[in-house]
Amino acid sequence: MSTQTRDLFDRVMDEHWAAEAAHDIEAVMATITDDAEQDLVGSPTHPLRGKEQIRAFYEQLFQLIDQEELKTVRRYYGDDHLVEEAVWTGTFDGVLVGVEGKRGRVSFRILHVIEVRDGRISRENAWLDADAIREQLLSAEA
C-alpha cells in the first residue's frame, strides 16, 4: 500500500467523521458514493443502500446523538479498505440500543470496516459496544 493511498483514506475518514460530529448531512453525503452501503451491524433497519436511505438514517441519528469526540485508536489499511478501531464519546439516546427513555453521556468502543472507491466511502460496516452503552445509561440514574 502506498503512502498516497493511506493519506487519501485518512483524509476521507477525517472529513467524514468531522461532518458527522458537526451534524452536517451535506458534508457527510459528499464523502460517500451514490451507491454506498452502510451496515450498522445488529440494527434491524440495516443494511442501507444508496444516498437516500443513508441520508434518512443520518437525519434521525443526528436527533439522537451528540458526539464530543471520536478518537481513533488505530487504523489498518488494505488496497481498497481500512479497518478503524475508535472510542466514541458523547450524549447518546438509549432508544438506539433498546433502552428507551434513557439518555446520557457515554463512551464506547466502535469498529468500522470501510471500503473506499474513487476517493469516497462505498461501504461502511460498524460494530459498536451496545452492552457498554446500555450499562452506562442505566447506571447513570442509579
Beta strands, then each sheet from edge to edge (+ up, - down):
strand 1: 32-40
strand 2: 48-49
strand 3: 65-77
strand 4: 81-93
strand 5: 103-117
strand 6: 120-128
sheet 1: 2+ 1- 6- 5+ 4- 3+
end
